[in-house]
Amino acid sequence: MSINTNVLFFELALSFYFIATVVGIIWLFRGKKATSKLIFVIAAIGFIFHTLNIIVRYIEGGHIPITSLHEASSFFSWCILVLFFILEARYRIDLLGAFIMPIVLILMLSSSVLPREINPSLNPVLKSYWFGIHTTLAFIGDAAFALAAGVGVMYLIQERNVKSKHPSALFQRLPSLQILDEINYRLISLGFPLLTLAIITGVIWANTAWGTYWRWDPKEVWSLITWIIYALVLHLRLSIGWRGKKAAGLSILGFILVIFTFFGVTLFLKGLHTFV
Amino acid sequence: MNIVIVGLNHDTATIDIREKIAFDEKKLGEALEILKNSPEVKENIILSTCNRVEIYANAGARESGAEHIKQFIADFHNVPRDILEKSLYVYTGSKALRHIFRVASSLDSMVLGEPQILGQLKDAFDFALKKKSTSVLLNKLMKKSISVAKRIRTETKIGESAVSISFAAVELAKKIFEDLSTETFMLIGAGEMAELAARHLINNGVKDVLVTNRTFERAEELAREFNGRAVEFDAWLQELVHTDIVICSTGAPNYILVKEQMHKIMKQRKNRPVFIIDISVPRNIDPSINEIDNVYLYDIDDLQGVVSTNIQERNKEAEKAERIVDEEVEAFLKWQASLAAVPTIIALRDKADAIKNEELQKTLKKLDNLGENEIKSIEALTNSLVNKLIHFPTAALKSEGEDKEIIIDIVNRIFDLNTSSSDKTGSAEKNGEKGNDKRK
């Protein structure tokens, strides 16, 4: 019964995210101002079901539901939405939803095709309080990077509009380059320390679980590469003013790495992290 | 109830006629007063802007109302009728509705979609309200016009993008910088268009203003005007390091800023974005600096290009807006038609009640020894008879149809009602008043 309940909640959340994405895309092409609120409301309804899904799975499994790729991917998109709502409340950026909801939807669709069983017996390694800390830090950090990439795409479109001197229909509705650049920077400044802490807690946890800090496991390697990219984004901006187009481009590249580390490594390169 | 509009605008009248006909603030109250006190006009509002003068009236009759207003304009401004006649237009009925909706939504403006007209119309309405020269019909009409204009603003993009070069410059600046009040602006040179664009930027929040010119006195003069600071001409390049928006308009025959220099400046700026508008002909700034990241250079042709795209866009949006106007005109006509039947419905009801009460009293007098219950039963019987009988004509009066006026007329005649829909002339109204007296 409760398995059915959590499946139902998941499907409902997925459906609402799907509607929000479609509305968002229509909105891009023939927008009216009122749609801005609409997409927010539809996503929020989906989010409520999503939250219920996570709670039911937590109760059922007795642990944070991020122990399979299905759960992790779903939790990842949940984190993106939390940050999206905060960003909307803080900046009220028109059209942001249209760029964020597709990312959420893709993650949820990936999650939906992966095996959904709740892990009955938890890998003993995961029975550690480091597990919660490490994963939560990593997920929130990755969510910030996802939003930074979405905002980066918006920046690149708007930059093209201004630079080409032939503004497209989106010119009026996209926000200013300056605010997009600033939000991109803030998101990376949030994501980077979280990723750093996630790696540090991971290292400590690895030591308590396996007795070694670092084993060049593919996930560790790719996380490190991601970390280096974002370190570079921040460093270049602060030292020689790599802002705007270059920063936006790098933040999109960084997020591609995040996604690869997340799915690619788990699915294609076997390693210690394969339980996630 | 007849809506009559008499007026002229930039299309129909030259500036010298518009000047003569304009009602300035001092005379406006007086004009409203005179029209209000004339027997032909029940309500009136006067809109007077530099592009149009229009009088919106609720007149007793269309023809004579329009004629009266025309004569009033001629007398008030002391202009011969024959000069006026060529410029004035008259709209009545549904055409009047369409016209006022189009004016309010800026579909009839010289610059399609410009936003000022709605504010001017609101002011004219407020003034008329204050002078008590309006009542039910014009109040409803004005409120509807304002809401139609707002609907068109939200449902179409008619007012969205800039259609003049200086506004296009401001709009671009706002899409590069979030808050113009925190940016530094420099005007290099002078010139009508450059100064206009500078003024628009300042109106949109720019506070920190630098002005430079080959003749330093000229720079100082403009700096005073813009509340800014004058900069020596050979120092402007250094100032560019911390300037975010530049308008350049000098008579220099060659480039005063080339790519090499801009590269250096961007390095010093740590790549903070800069928006440069070069409206000089020949151009003063090397066009290739637009290739540098975070540098946005627009010359006069670029701005003109943006403006003409926007104008095309507005023309497309205007078609949508016209459809909305059509819809709203229809809705208003329906409302008006339903209103026309109201006096007849009331009169019918009153008459039926009067007959019922009279007959009831007669009957009750004849019948003695009736108990409470019997009296109540008889009253209930008469009530329900009357209600059921007048239900049919009432329903017919309330229905929407082209033959509505005929139905109103027929019901009035069949039931010998002393009312008239006020669409008729003064004599009919007097009958109506008598009717009221009778009932009292």
Chai-1 contact restraints between the chains, C-beta under 6 A:
chainA,res_idxA,chainB,res_idxB,connection_type,confidence,min_distance_angstrom,max_distance_angstrom,comment,restraint_id
A,V162,B,Y296,contact,1.0,0.0,6.0,A-B,restraint_1
A,K165,B,D302,contact,1.0,0.0,6.0,A-B,restraint_2
A,Q172,B,E160,contact,1.0,0.0,6.0,A-B,restraint_3
A,S176,B,K175,contact,1.0,0.0,6.0,A-B,restraint_4
A,S176,B,E178,contact,1.0,0.0,6.0,A-B,restraint_5
A,L177,B,I176,contact,1.0,0.0,6.0,A-B,restraint_6
A,Q178,B,F177,contact,1.0,0.0,6.0,A-B,restraint_7
A,Q178,B,E178,contact,1.0,0.0,6.0,A-B,restraint_8
A,I179,B,E178,contact,1.0,0.0,6.0,A-B,restraint_9
A,G241,B,K270,contact,1.0,0.0,6.0,A-B,restraint_10
A,G241,B,N271,contact,1.0,0.0,6.0,A-B,restraint_11
A,R243,B,N271,contact,1.0,0.0,6.0,A-B,restraint_12
A,G244,B,N294,contact,1.0,0.0,6.0,A-B,restraint_13
A,K245,B,D293,contact,1.0,0.0,6.0,A-B,restraint_14
